[in-house]
Amino acid sequence: MKVTEQLGLRFLWADALCIVQDDQPMKEFMIPLMGGIYGKAVLTIVAVSGGHANAGLSGWGGKDILKWIENVVRAGAMTLGVLPDVEEDLKRSPYVKRAWTYQEGCLSARCVIFLNSYAYFHYHESL
């Protein structure tokens, strides 16, 4: 919720809370709607390293996320820097082995991905 607040966003959709996990009819109704939810979201916050919904966001550590994202966005079309090998870390995580997280990554226009000890911004350009 702190990341959402720092970004000046008014609403936060947490699928673990907004879709009642032990209500099968509710899940069957909501799951087909997730493409629209992710597609229309201003930003998707992805907690790759968390083992459960209450694990928090590793890589954040209370930093001012807005300043971090603004620095990336202001760089324009080209951003230079030394980053950890994000793709390799993602491949080793349980995140890429779940269908719903694959959907989350494909359908979200913008993601802040918290992984291990860092966070990074991912932006899908429209075709």
C-alpha angles and dihedrals in degrees: 000000000000092000090051090049093049090052090054092241118150101205135047123193112203108184092202088060103029094051109054100230097206095046104088097187089051091049092049090052096045103041095071088051094056094088090062092044094052092039094054097041117115089220137352116221108211120197102194098166097049114107091201141009093272097049096102127219115303111204094037104078093177094298120157097264093188093063090047094052093043090056091053095045094046090058089077121203095347127052121179125194146112112269132176114259094274095177092056092047090049092049090055094049127089087236094084093048096063121084095216093053090048087054090048092054096044098046101040116093094203129021134182103205118201110201128165108312099345145050130217137189120236123191127189113208118218117247 
